[in-house]
Amino acid sequence: MAGTVPQYGDLDDHHIVPKSWGKERGLGSIIDSILNRTPLAADTNRKVINDPPTQRIPAELIAANGEAAVRDDLESHFISPAAFDILRRDSLRPR
């Protein structure tokens, strides 16, 4: 969460909800919808996030940066406060 804007060549196209999670549940190509994608720095995608299996916003990320900073960072990727709350659940199943 350095707050810097990555250069175009350093961007990855990241699944918000993991593609592996969608495949396991038979979602097919809907998991690849633009609504489930966000651009972010390649290092963040590969070294920080790296497809955690369930909880999409690691507690360690919030502990290190504060919830408000994490929320702000995700909103800069067009991830709404409601989506933040969903991604904080222990399970991504509907309630």
Rosetta constraint file for C-alpha pairs under 8 A:
AtomPair CA 1 CA 65 HARMONIC 7.77 0.50
AtomPair CA 1 CA 70 HARMONIC 7.99 0.50
AtomPair CA 1 CA 73 HARMONIC 7.43 0.50
AtomPair CA 3 CA 73 HARMONIC 7.87 0.50
AtomPair CA 6 CA 10 HARMONIC 5.95 0.50
AtomPair CA 6 CA 11 HARMONIC 6.56 0.50
AtomPair CA 6 CA 40 HARMONIC 7.52 0.50
AtomPair CA 6 CA 41 HARMONIC 5.73 0.50
AtomPair CA 7 CA 11 HARMONIC 6.80 0.50
AtomPair CA 10 CA 41 HARMONIC 5.74 0.50
AtomPair CA 10 CA 42 HARMONIC 5.61 0.50
AtomPair CA 11 CA 39 HARMONIC 6.16 0.50
AtomPair CA 11 CA 40 HARMONIC 5.42 0.50
AtomPair CA 11 CA 41 HARMONIC 4.72 0.50
AtomPair CA 11 CA 42 HARMONIC 5.34 0.50
AtomPair CA 12 CA 39 HARMONIC 5.64 0.50
AtomPair CA 12 CA 40 HARMONIC 5.51 0.50
AtomPair CA 12 CA 41 HARMONIC 5.91 0.50
AtomPair CA 12 CA 42 HARMONIC 5.02 0.50
AtomPair CA 12 CA 45 HARMONIC 6.90 0.50
AtomPair CA 13 CA 37 HARMONIC 6.54 0.50
AtomPair CA 13 CA 38 HARMONIC 5.92 0.50
AtomPair CA 13 CA 39 HARMONIC 4.80 0.50
AtomPair CA 13 CA 40 HARMONIC 6.73 0.50
AtomPair CA 14 CA 37 HARMONIC 5.42 0.50
AtomPair CA 14 CA 38 HARMONIC 5.27 0.50
AtomPair CA 14 CA 39 HARMONIC 5.91 0.50
AtomPair CA 14 CA 40 HARMONIC 6.83 0.50
AtomPair CA 14 CA 45 HARMONIC 6.81 0.50
AtomPair CA 15 CA 19 HARMONIC 6.42 0.50
AtomPair CA 15 CA 31 HARMONIC 7.99 0.50
AtomPair CA 15 CA 32 HARMONIC 7.31 0.50
AtomPair CA 15 CA 36 HARMONIC 5.61 0.50
AtomPair CA 15 CA 37 HARMONIC 4.65 0.50
AtomPair CA 15 CA 38 HARMONIC 6.59 0.50
AtomPair CA 16 CA 36 HARMONIC 5.30 0.50
AtomPair CA 16 CA 37 HARMONIC 5.64 0.50
AtomPair CA 16 CA 38 HARMONIC 6.75 0.50
AtomPair CA 16 CA 56 HARMONIC 7.71 0.50
AtomPair CA 17 CA 21 HARMONIC 7.13 0.50
AtomPair CA 17 CA 22 HARMONIC 7.65 0.50
AtomPair CA 17 CA 31 HARMONIC 7.70 0.50
AtomPair CA 17 CA 36 HARMONIC 6.41 0.50
AtomPair CA 17 CA 56 HARMONIC 7.11 0.50
AtomPair CA 18 CA 22 HARMONIC 6.62 0.50
AtomPair CA 18 CA 51 HARMONIC 6.02 0.50
AtomPair CA 18 CA 52 HARMONIC 7.84 0.50
AtomPair CA 18 CA 53 HARMONIC 7.52 0.50
AtomPair CA 19 CA 23 HARMONIC 6.17 0.50
AtomPair CA 19 CA 31 HARMONIC 6.09 0.50
AtomPair CA 19 CA 32 HARMONIC 7.31 0.50
AtomPair CA 20 CA 24 HARMONIC 6.16 0.50
AtomPair CA 21 CA 25 HARMONIC 6.53 0.50
AtomPair CA 21 CA 53 HARMONIC 7.23 0.50
AtomPair CA 22 CA 26 HARMONIC 6.25 0.50
AtomPair CA 22 CA 27 HARMONIC 5.15 0.50
AtomPair CA 22 CA 28 HARMONIC 7.08 0.50
AtomPair CA 22 CA 31 HARMONIC 5.67 0.50
AtomPair CA 23 CA 27 HARMONIC 5.84 0.50
AtomPair CA 23 CA 28 HARMONIC 6.24 0.50
AtomPair CA 23 CA 31 HARMONIC 7.82 0.50
AtomPair CA 27 CA 31 HARMONIC 6.17 0.50
AtomPair CA 29 CA 33 HARMONIC 7.22 0.50
AtomPair CA 31 CA 36 HARMONIC 6.58 0.50
AtomPair CA 32 CA 36 HARMONIC 6.41 0.50
AtomPair CA 32 CA 37 HARMONIC 7.24 0.50
AtomPair CA 33 CA 37 HARMONIC 6.92 0.50
AtomPair CA 34 CA 38 HARMONIC 7.95 0.50
AtomPair CA 38 CA 77 HARMONIC 6.07 0.50
AtomPair CA 38 CA 78 HARMONIC 7.70 0.50
AtomPair CA 39 CA 77 HARMONIC 7.09 0.50
AtomPair CA 40 CA 44 HARMONIC 6.86 0.50
AtomPair CA 40 CA 45 HARMONIC 6.73 0.50
AtomPair CA 40 CA 77 HARMONIC 7.82 0.50
AtomPair CA 41 CA 45 HARMONIC 6.33 0.50
AtomPair CA 42 CA 46 HARMONIC 6.06 0.50
AtomPair CA 43 CA 47 HARMONIC 5.44 0.50
AtomPair CA 43 CA 48 HARMONIC 7.14 0.50
AtomPair CA 44 CA 48 HARMONIC 4.87 0.50
AtomPair CA 44 CA 49 HARMONIC 6.23 0.50
AtomPair CA 45 CA 49 HARMONIC 5.26 0.50
AtomPair CA 45 CA 50 HARMONIC 5.84 0.50
AtomPair CA 46 CA 50 HARMONIC 4.98 0.50
AtomPair CA 51 CA 56 HARMONIC 7.88 0.50
AtomPair CA 52 CA 56 HARMONIC 6.27 0.50
AtomPair CA 54 CA 90 HARMONIC 6.74 0.50
AtomPair CA 54 CA 91 HARMONIC 6.18 0.50
AtomPair CA 54 CA 92 HARMONIC 7.17 0.50
AtomPair CA 55 CA 87 HARMONIC 6.37 0.50
AtomPair CA 55 CA 88 HARMONIC 6.04 0.50
AtomPair CA 55 CA 89 HARMONIC 6.36 0.50
AtomPair CA 55 CA 90 HARMONIC 5.62 0.50
AtomPair CA 55 CA 91 HARMONIC 6.69 0.50
AtomPair CA 55 CA 92 HARMONIC 7.65 0.50
AtomPair CA 56 CA 87 HARMONIC 5.35 0.50
AtomPair CA 56 CA 88 HARMONIC 6.58 0.50
AtomPair CA 57 CA 61 HARMONIC 7.06 0.50
AtomPair CA 57 CA 62 HARMONIC 7.77 0.50
AtomPair CA 57 CA 87 HARMONIC 6.21 0.50
AtomPair CA 57 CA 88 HARMONIC 5.84 0.50
AtomPair CA 58 CA 62 HARMONIC 6.91 0.50
AtomPair CA 59 CA 63 HARMONIC 6.04 0.50
AtomPair CA 60 CA 64 HARMONIC 5.99 0.50
AtomPair CA 61 CA 65 HARMONIC 6.13 0.50
AtomPair CA 61 CA 66 HARMONIC 7.76 0.50
AtomPair CA 61 CA 70 HARMONIC 7.47 0.50
AtomPair CA 62 CA 66 HARMONIC 4.81 0.50
AtomPair CA 62 CA 67 HARMONIC 5.08 0.50
AtomPair CA 62 CA 69 HARMONIC 7.98 0.50
AtomPair CA 62 CA 70 HARMONIC 6.25 0.50
AtomPair CA 63 CA 67 HARMONIC 7.52 0.50
AtomPair CA 65 CA 69 HARMONIC 6.06 0.50
AtomPair CA 65 CA 70 HARMONIC 6.63 0.50
AtomPair CA 66 CA 70 HARMONIC 6.42 0.50
AtomPair CA 67 CA 71 HARMONIC 6.03 0.50
AtomPair CA 68 CA 72 HARMONIC 6.10 0.50
AtomPair CA 69 CA 73 HARMONIC 6.08 0.50
AtomPair CA 70 CA 74 HARMONIC 6.14 0.50
AtomPair CA 71 CA 75 HARMONIC 6.08 0.50
AtomPair CA 71 CA 81 HARMONIC 7.03 0.50
AtomPair CA 71 CA 84 HARMONIC 7.00 0.50
AtomPair CA 72 CA 76 HARMONIC 6.33 0.50
AtomPair CA 73 CA 77 HARMONIC 6.93 0.50
AtomPair CA 74 CA 78 HARMONIC 6.60 0.50
AtomPair CA 74 CA 79 HARMONIC 5.27 0.50
AtomPair CA 74 CA 80 HARMONIC 7.50 0.50
AtomPair CA 74 CA 84 HARMONIC 7.71 0.50
AtomPair CA 75 CA 79 HARMONIC 4.79 0.50
AtomPair CA 75 CA 80 HARMONIC 5.72 0.50
AtomPair CA 75 CA 81 HARMONIC 7.38 0.50
AtomPair CA 79 CA 83 HARMONIC 6.03 0.50
AtomPair CA 79 CA 84 HARMONIC 6.74 0.50
AtomPair CA 80 CA 84 HARMONIC 6.21 0.50
AtomPair CA 81 CA 85 HARMONIC 6.35 0.50
AtomPair CA 82 CA 86 HARMONIC 6.40 0.50
AtomPair CA 83 CA 87 HARMONIC 6.06 0.50
AtomPair CA 84 CA 88 HARMONIC 6.27 0.50
AtomPair CA 85 CA 89 HARMONIC 6.86 0.50
AtomPair CA 86 CA 92 HARMONIC 6.79 0.50
AtomPair CA 87 CA 92 HARMONIC 6.77 0.50
